[in-house]
Amino acid sequence: MQDRKALQSGTSHFLGQNFAKASEIKFQNRKGEIEYAWTTSWGVSTRLIGAIIMAHSDDNGLVLPPKIAPAHIAIIPIYRDAEEQKQVMTFAEKVQNNLKGLYLDDVPLYTEVDTRDMTSSERNWYWIKKGIPLRIEIGPRDIVHNSVMIARRDKEPKEKQAVNYNDLVTYTLQTLAEMQQGYFQRALDFRNRWTLEIDEKEEFYRFFTPVNLEQPEIHGGFASAHWCGKSDCEEKIKEDLKVTIRCIPFEAKEETGKCICCGEKSKRRVIFAKAY
């Protein structure tokens, strides 16, 4: 996450027979005997929504990768009187129809036309905070030039691009694909930046210790360090730093090292981090 903490998401657990006994879940085994089921739990939950918010959002509000956004484009008509309203709304409907039936890979695009009795600034900020990827402003001057003004959620709020109506479909699809990849790459780069291989205990403790103990600043990250496999060492680190082993990567290669806690021989690295 952006505060460099780990968040447990997809997990699997061996639950034994505890829940089966509580719920009277039984089955007939191969010997024809009735016994309580051995159960497991695997899956993801609404915690992933929290992960998306914490991984991508900013001080302006929600940020949603286009492929999971409930809507992709907010069309904001701008007019001053009834005559302009008719003209602008006709063009806005034309724009919306032009974007209907489009797909970002296998995801259908959805648009929202915001006709609420609010200033354009208020409507813009509403959609910024909601995390909608693109905002399209349409006013009388845009219609004269057969164009629209488009703002991206991954840019500064006031940064806008004039796009000709004839180029709108191509621009929209290319921009959404670019944003999707950009959000992923930004999060990946952040994770990689704060994933460090650490071999010395002093450096390990310093990495996970804030400078200001009264009001801790953002610190730490993921530490790839050797572990001897003993639960005593894991408990010691947790007690000292509130840091736990988050995972043992499948792709972790075997390499000789020394445990970051006790200094005994270790065969592989694990990922340590603070977590929620």
Secondary structure, DSSP 8 states (H G I E B T S, - for coil): -TTS-B---SEEEEEETHHHHHHT-EEE-TTS-EEE--EEEEE--THHHHHHHHHH-BTTB----GGG-S--EEEEE--SSHHHHHHHHHHHHHHHHHHTT-EETTEE--EEE---SS-HHHHHHHHHHHT-SEEEEE-HHHHHTTEEEEEETTS-TT--EEEEGGGHHHHHHHHHHHHHHHHHHHHHHHHHHTEEE---HHHHHHHTS-S-SSS--S---EEEEE--S-HHHHHHHHHHHS-EEEE--TT-----EE-TTT--EESSEEEEE-B-
